[in-house]
C-alpha cells in the first residue's frame, strides 16, 4: 500500500513540476500575461515542493515509527506552511490570470467591434466612391452632350445664315437692278421679278420649316393618329407634285397598282407633309425623263411601309445620317446646286416620331435613293399580310 502511495505521490510531484516548467516557458510567449503565468508556475512548483516535503517527512507510515516529537511537529508545520503558501500563490496566480484573460477578451471584443466599424466604413466609402464614379460619368456625358449641342447650335446658325443669306442676297441684288433701271427690256425685268418672287418663296419656306421644327421641339403639335387609307393620301401628294414632275418629263409608278385597300394608323397632317417632302426630294434629285416609284409594303404585321425610290445619284452611306440633320444637305451632300433647304428630312423625321412612325433612307451612293416611311399597321392590313 505504501509503495503505491509513494508512486502516486512521485507522479503527482512530477506533474506539478512539469506544469511549472510549462507555465514558465509559456509566459515568455505572451508578454501581456507573463507575470501571472510566472506566479502560477511558482505556485505549482511550490505546491510540488511542499507536497513532496510533506509526503517524505510526514507520511503516516513514517509517523507510526516515531512519536510526536518537536522535530516532527516542526516538520509538519513547515510542510503545512509551504503547502498553504503554494495554495495561496496558486489562487493568486489563477485570479491574476483570469483578470488578464478578461481584459484580453474585452480588448479582442473591442478590436472586433473596431474591425466591424472599419469594414462598415470601407463599405460606405466604396458605395460613395461608386456613386461618385457614376455621377462623374453622368457629368461627363452631360458635358459631352452640352458640347455637342453647342456645336450643333453653332453649325445650325452657320448653315441657317448661309441658306437665308442666299435668297436674301438674290432679292436685294435683283431689286437693286430693277430699281436702278439696269434692265435691257421688259422681258428681262419680268425674269428678274420672277427670280425675286422665287427667292422670297424659298426664304418663306425656310422660315416656315424652322417654325414647324420649333413647334415640334416644344411639343406644341399633338399628333392624332387614325386608321386611314394609304393610297388616298399618296394620291393627294402626287397630284400636288404632278406639275413639277411634268416639267421634268417624269412619271410616277405605283407598286402594287391595286393598293387601294391597304390601311395604316397615322396622323394625316404630319404624314401628308412627310410624303410631300419625300416626293419633292425624289423629283429634285432625279434627272429628267426618269420615274419615281412609290411602293406600299404591308408584309410586316407591325408596320406598313411606304417606299419612295428615285433614279438620282443617291447618297453616300456615310452621309445618310447627316441627311436627317438640319441643313444636312447643304453641309454634306454633293449636289448643292439643287433647290432644297436641307430642312425637309430633319422635319420629316420629327413628324414621323410624334406618331410612332419611323423614317429611313437606303442608298449605295450610285443608283438612286429609297426613303422608307414605316407607319403602324392597321388590323385589316395586318390580317391580309398574315
VOGU-3710 file (C-alpha; in Angstrom, 3 decimals, decimal comma):
1> xxxxxxxxxx> 0,000/0,000/0,000  2,832/2,338/0,917  4,610/1,622/-2,379  1,523/2,579/-4,364  1,166/5,755/-2,334  4,800/6,660/-2,990  4,445/6,046/-6,726  1,289/8,146/-6,858  2,979/10,922/-4,906  6,008/10,824/-7,188
11> xxxxxxxxxx> 3,809/11,065/-10,276  1,828/13,939/-8,771  5,009/15,841/-7,901  6,386/15,223/-11,406  3,170/16,560/-12,978  3,292/19,689/-10,836  6,920/20,279/-11,803  6,091/19,823/-15,489  3,216/22,295/-15,179  5,555/24,763/-13,526
21> xxxxxxxxxx> 8,113/24,431/-16,327  5,329/24,754/-18,956  3,971/27,968/-17,454  7,466/29,430/-17,163  8,109/28,819/-20,897  4,602/29,797/-21,996  4,825/33,091/-20,115  7,710/34,176/-22,408  5,458/33,917/-25,475  2,607/36,012/-24,047
31> xxxxxxxxxx> 4,018/39,278/-22,757  0,594/40,516/-21,670  0,207/37,663/-19,129  3,879/36,954/-18,393  3,833/37,815/-14,648  0,591/35,944/-13,791  1,791/32,857/-15,602  5,120/33,011/-13,785  3,283/33,310/-10,474  1,156/30,374/-11,487
41> xxxxxxxxxx> 4,298/28,418/-12,319  5,865/29,326/-8,963  2,697/28,271/-7,187  2,665/24,910/-8,921  6,372/24,474/-8,180  5,948/25,491/-4,549  2,946/23,256/-4,201  5,006/20,380/-5,626  7,902/21,056/-3,212  5,577/21,336/-0,244
51> xxxxxxxxxx> 3,711/18,246/-1,201  6,966/16,331/-1,676  8,336/17,562/1,642  5,154/16,716/3,427  4,933/13,302/1,817  8,556/12,477/2,578  8,616/13,549/6,211  5,045/13,497/7,421  3,845/10,330/5,832  1,561/8,263/8,091
61> xxxxxxxxxx> 3,673/5,169/7,801  6,710/7,222/8,923  4,774/8,715/11,817  3,875/5,235/13,022  7,550/4,568/13,652  8,115/7,762/15,602  6,378/9,531/18,371  5,151/13,100/18,061  8,345/14,903/18,877  9,077/18,560/18,466
71> xxxxxxxxxx> 11,091/17,787/15,321  8,174/16,004/13,672  5,839/18,809/14,747  8,216/21,369/13,253  8,391/19,420/10,013  4,606/19,145/9,823  4,171/22,864/10,492  6,781/23,715/7,862  5,143/21,422/5,321  1,723/22,892/6,034
81> xxxxxxxxxx> 3,105/26,409/5,737  4,746/25,605/2,417  1,549/23,928/1,172  -0,550/26,892/2,341  1,825/29,332/0,668  1,732/27,242/-2,503  -2,059/27,190/-2,432  -2,101/30,971/-1,849  0,256/31,533/-4,768  -1,814/29,154/-6,879
91> xxxxxxxxxx> -5,057/31,001/-6,113  -3,390/34,401/-6,538  -1,908/33,358/-9,898  -5,243/31,987/-11,086  -7,038/35,202/-10,079  -4,469/37,364/-11,869  -4,614/35,104/-14,896  -8,411/35,317/-15,037  -8,201/39,090/-14,664  -5,704/39,366/-17,505
101> xxxxxxxxxx> -7,701/36,976/-19,680  -10,846/39,005/-19,028  -9,066/42,204/-20,051  -7,661/40,474/-23,112  -11,158/39,247/-24,019  -12,521/42,783/-23,696  -9,662/44,101/-25,824  -10,285/41,463/-28,502  -14,003/42,227/-28,399  -13,239/45,925/-28,792
111> xxxxxxxxxx> -10,866/45,132/-31,652  -13,582/43,043/-33,314  -16,001/45,954/-32,924  -13,469/48,334/-34,428  -12,853/45,861/-37,232  -16,582/45,742/-37,988  -16,719/49,536/-37,943  -13,761/49,700/-40,308  -15,453/47,211/-42,636  -18,678/49,220/-42,471
121> xxxxxxxxxx> -16,824/52,455/-43,193  -14,963/50,793/-46,066  -18,285/49,621/-47,478  -19,710/53,133/-47,174  -16,610/54,566/-48,828  -16,899/52,009/-51,635  -20,554/52,911/-52,186  -19,763/56,617/-52,110  -16,879/56,055/-54,499  -19,186/54,101/-56,800
131> xxxxxxxxxx> -21,833/56,835/-56,622  -19,191/59,463/-57,278  -17,939/57,499/-60,262  -21,481/57,201/-61,639  -22,071/60,914/-61,099  -18,765/61,691/-62,761  -19,726/59,574/-65,760  -23,152/61,267/-65,893  -21,488/64,656/-65,636  -19,051/63,830/-68,424
141> xxxxxxxxxx> -21,900/62,525/-70,587  -23,966/65,643/-69,907  -20,933/67,807/-70,550  -20,272/65,987/-73,813  -23,941/66,325/-74,743  -23,825/70,043/-73,925  -20,685/70,480/-76,023  -22,302/68,545/-78,864  -25,484/70,613/-78,529  -23,446/73,818/-78,604
151> xxxxxxxxxx> -21,546/72,548/-81,639  -24,822/71,599/-83,337  -26,240/75,012/-82,499  -23,182/76,699/-83,988  -23,393/74,552/-87,121  -27,116/75,241/-87,358  -26,652/79,001/-87,112  -23,832/78,909/-89,669  -25,861/76,836/-92,116  -29,039/78,794/-91,431
161> xxxxxxxxxx> -27,277/82,074/-92,125  -25,942/80,612/-95,373  -29,333/79,326/-96,501  -31,112/82,551/-95,545  -28,419/84,797/-96,994  -28,536/83,151/-100,440  -32,163/84,008/-101,356  -31,950/87,279/-99,432  -28,915/88,404/-101,435  -30,757/87,452/-104,637
171> xxxxxxxxxx> -33,774/89,505/-103,598  -31,660/92,537/-102,683  -29,421/92,312/-105,752  -32,212/91,843/-108,271  -34,347/94,527/-106,614  -31,454/96,993/-106,834  -31,014/96,218/-110,542  -34,713/96,750/-111,193  -34,803/99,937/-109,095  -31,742/101,350/-110,883
181> xxxxxxxxxx> -33,241/100,587/-114,288  -30,345/98,340/-115,248  -32,505/96,013/-117,319  -32,434/95,557/-121,064  -36,127/95,252/-121,702  -39,451/94,396/-120,157  -38,854/90,663/-120,606  -35,656/90,773/-118,547  -37,432/92,838/-115,925  -40,121/90,162/-115,671
191> xxxxxxxxxx> -37,457/87,483/-115,327  -35,758/89,425/-112,531  -39,092/89,949/-110,810  -39,879/86,241/-111,045  -36,470/85,413/-109,565  -37,206/87,803/-106,689  -40,547/86,074/-106,136  -38,943/82,621/-106,210  -36,227/83,697/-103,776  -38,841/85,199/-101,467
201> xxxxxxxxxx> -40,862/81,989/-101,541  -37,765/79,951/-100,777  -36,959/82,257/-97,865  -40,528/81,975/-96,604  -40,343/78,201/-96,897  -37,181/78,160/-94,784  -38,802/80,246/-92,051  -41,982/78,162/-92,103  -39,978/74,957/-91,788  -37,916/76,352/-88,916
211> xxxxxxxxxx> -41,086/77,433/-87,122  -42,575/73,980/-87,658  -39,470/72,326/-86,223  -39,611/74,700/-83,250  -43,235/73,718/-82,646  -42,356/70,035/-82,738  -39,463/70,504/-80,311  -41,659/72,418/-77,857  -44,381/69,727/-78,074  -46,931/72,245/-79,327
221> xxxxxxxxxx> -48,044/69,877/-82,067  -50,122/66,956/-80,790  -50,437/64,055/-83,213  -53,796/62,363/-83,746  -53,158/59,011/-85,453  -56,245/57,451/-87,022  -56,790/54,445/-89,320  -56,866/55,672/-92,923  -56,324/54,506/-96,486  -52,694/54,919/-97,547
231> xxxxxxxxxx> -53,292/55,196/-101,282  -55,649/58,112/-100,706  -53,064/60,336/-99,029  -50,398/59,257/-101,554  -52,650/60,319/-104,445  -53,169/63,733/-102,818  -49,419/64,280/-102,562  -48,751/63,024/-106,097  -51,432/65,333/-107,504  -49,754/68,325/-105,853
241> xxxxxxxxxx> -46,336/67,317/-107,244  -47,505/66,491/-110,792  -46,651/69,939/-112,257  -43,040/69,567/-111,095  -42,907/66,031/-112,494  -44,311/67,122/-115,863  -41,801/69,972/-116,017  -39,002/67,368/-115,970  -40,879/64,790/-118,083  -41,008/62,443/-115,097
251> xxxxxxxxxx> -43,656/59,883/-114,153  -44,896/58,027/-111,063  -45,035/54,240/-110,745  -47,238/52,612/-108,070  -46,388/49,158/-106,706  -48,698/47,351/-106,424  -51,169/49,050/-108,707  -54,234/47,726/-106,846  -53,267/49,053/-103,418  -56,481/50,919/-102,597
261> xxxxxxxxxx> -57,433/48,559/-99,763  -54,330/48,995/-97,610  -54,790/50,879/-94,337  -52,442/52,157/-91,635  -52,657/54,233/-88,459  -51,182/57,716/-88,941  -51,648/61,430/-88,378  -52,915/62,711/-91,703  -51,439/66,218/-91,492  -47,980/65,064/-90,410
271> xxxxxxxxxx> -47,886/62,168/-92,891  -49,036/64,471/-95,702  -46,135/66,847/-95,026  -43,679/63,940/-94,827  -44,773/62,467/-98,162  -44,798/65,882/-99,853  -41,184/66,404/-98,818  -40,060/62,884/-99,740  -41,707/63,018/-103,165  -40,379/66,555/-103,652
281> xxxxxxxxxx> -36,835/65,395/-102,856  -37,199/62,486/-105,291  -38,229/64,909/-108,045  -35,500/67,392/-107,114  -32,583/64,963/-107,179  -33,711/62,830/-110,141  -32,645/63,618/-113,711  -35,213/64,417/-116,387  -37,237/61,681/-118,129  -36,975/59,279/-115,173
291> xxxxxxxxxx> -39,595/57,906/-112,814  -40,361/57,905/-109,102  -41,565/54,553/-107,761  -43,962/54,520/-104,795  -44,275/51,092/-103,176  -46,655/50,083/-100,384  -45,374/47,082/-98,438  -47,629/45,555/-95,777  -45,838/42,222/-95,405  -44,856/43,171/-91,848
301> xxxxxxxxxx> -47,641/42,685/-89,308  -46,452/45,628/-87,194  -45,689/48,277/-89,813  -46,943/49,272/-93,235  -44,111/50,769/-95,269  -44,276/53,450/-97,943  -41,130/53,310/-100,085  -40,327/56,240/-102,397  -37,492/55,430/-104,811  -35,865/57,781/-107,307
311> xxxxxxxxxx> -33,260/57,354/-110,042  -30,974/60,126/-108,881  -27,271/59,920/-107,993  -28,032/58,618/-104,496  -26,463/59,444/-101,171  -23,130/58,182/-99,939  -23,684/55,788/-96,995  -21,545/57,954/-94,693  -23,795/60,947/-95,453  -27,130/59,236/-94,755
321> xxxxxxxxxx> -27,028/60,119/-91,061  -26,190/63,732/-91,896  -29,170/63,891/-94,229  -31,509/63,856/-91,220  -29,797/66,837/-89,579  -30,829/70,448/-90,021  -29,325/71,777/-93,254  -27,690/68,386/-93,695  -27,921/68,594/-97,464  -26,277/71,976/-97,681
331> xxxxxxxxxx> -23,404/70,933/-95,439  -22,688/67,387/-96,501  -24,314/66,406/-99,765  -22,526/66,895/-103,016  -25,446/68,234/-105,061  -25,733/71,712/-103,655  -26,931/73,179/-106,903  -30,413/71,761/-106,376  -33,145/73,911/-104,891  -33,566/72,442/-101,419
341> xxxxxxxxxx> -33,312/73,960/-97,968  -31,835/70,896/-96,287  -34,597/71,041/-93,678  -37,146/68,662/-95,163  -35,760/65,364/-93,881  -34,999/66,779/-90,425  -38,596/67,944/-90,114  -39,917/64,691/-91,600  -38,079/62,599/-89,001  -39,609/64,613/-86,170
351> xxxxxxxxxx> -43,076/64,340/-87,697  -42,625/60,592/-88,006  -41,506/60,254/-84,396  -44,518/62,071/-82,930  -46,871/59,464/-84,438  -44,774/56,381/-83,540  -43,617/56,009/-87,132  -40,096/55,584/-88,485  -38,241/57,186/-91,397  -35,199/55,551/-93,000
361> xxxxxxxxxx> -33,023/56,037/-96,082  -31,421/53,333/-98,198  -28,811/54,180/-100,827  -25,461/52,934/-102,054  -24,435/56,329/-103,414  -24,640/55,197/-107,055  -28,116/54,094/-108,100  -30,777/56,276/-106,561  -32,243/56,668/-103,106  -35,151/54,942/-101,356
371> xxxxxxxxxx> -36,889/56,695/-98,464  -38,921/54,331/-96,275  -41,735/55,609/-94,058  -42,927/52,874/-91,675  -46,405/53,536/-90,262  -48,137/51,446/-87,571  -50,178/48,800/-89,377  -53,960/48,635/-89,141  -55,648/45,386/-88,125  -57,235/44,799/-91,524
381> xxxxxx> -53,929/45,185/-93,385  -52,150/43,065/-90,769  -54,647/40,226/-91,293  -54,134/40,408/-95,050  -50,357/40,348/-94,608  -50,534/37,271/-92,383
//
